[in-house]
């Protein structure tokens, strides 16, 4: 239980249904949808559509979506890969011949956005409301305006240069030449018109006709290889989730092309350790070493499994995690290696549990803040830069290729036990997300924290040669890590954000938490 004499927030307890998102307007729309009779999928789609308007630098309809959905009574969740593919003309040989690299603001970083197709598929398969009804709140915010929230304003100002470089985006997102301050009312009427078209025509209103033409024309004018046929072919994919058992719970993730596999690999490495009994120094060190091992394999091996062989079974095997854990020294940081040798940033997350016990874990992203910074002028669609995750390296599993999905960082998670959903959960933050899942779950299952405490806890992340540390750790931690060979760094900004809803089947209640690093909240009734 938290100390009520100190700043903080409490978990939200509810008896019927609960939502948790990173934006207050999205949380409100989600709970209103539930109270009006909608189910978890309906509420999630209504909420994510709102966030695509009111948090434009983190997500948008020009991005991608992944989901795990556990209908009541289902013993295994349904996994949806709603990421888009590269253009049919995107051969790695072409990029090499032309000397073209995939830069953050390049049209070549844009894969066909998959979010709208994913929403439509989820609703068709599991929703109870039509898309037009669920998009009304988002349309209203885009048309009439919305107040910018404090964390959104903070991120907007920090990343204004991304949209300043594009005249269309600058006019839309930097009124008067500057990022809006918290409380400023912002509008995107062209996006409102696009959302109305989608409401009337469904996904075809985005992937065909004038909206698709507007996006393709803008991308091709900048040198992109995209065609109308590439957009018309967009389709999400129902995939088989991957899982491992940790502390008596079944942890589910979407398979590659996402990085959820890295979560399971790290949990398997930690399974033999009494994580809850470790000192802070030992815990952060162990997490850093496990993270380096898993991410090294991620970067070498994860890719679109339709077009590349990803050794999922091997990486989840006892032989792999025993060998990888054995390579970790508790006394010294070490460089990761591939076992065995095999040749070759930003997001919103939300979860909903409805009155019937259906649970959804959903994540929607334009990757880096403001994505490419490229906006299609007539439709108001800001385009993501997920293709930045591709390599241009023939023979590498994740090299760019025709109609290919890049390795993805966005990952929803779902915890189950005895064939029932226990907790939809997720952590935002680009590359951090896999490590974030591990820190959240070990906080709950090893350290005995409640859902809000587990989200509040200070975070660490070993990536790119450094070990980032948030404020809040004990004194002496950085010095202790440096003595073991790490390069500790003070985190330049809060690391990630997250949401979770815990289902207590015995008590018949829900407990929801939302990350204080964001503007959002958990709500329930």
Helices and strands as residue ranges (DSSP letters): E 12-14, E 18-21, H 24-35, H 40-54, E 64-70, E 78-82, H 92-98, G 107-109, H 115-126, H 131-144, E 146-147, H 150-158, H 160-164, H 167-173, G 175-177, E 185-186, H 189-201, H 204-207, H 209-221, H 228-232, E 237-239, E 242-246, E 249-253, H 260-270, G 275-277, H 280-301, H 312-315, H 318-326, E 346-353, E 359-367, E 374-375, E 382-383, G 386-389, E 413-417, E 420-428, G 430-432, H 433-445, H 451-456, E 460-463, E 466-469, H 477-483, E 488-490, E 497-504, E 509-514, E 521-524
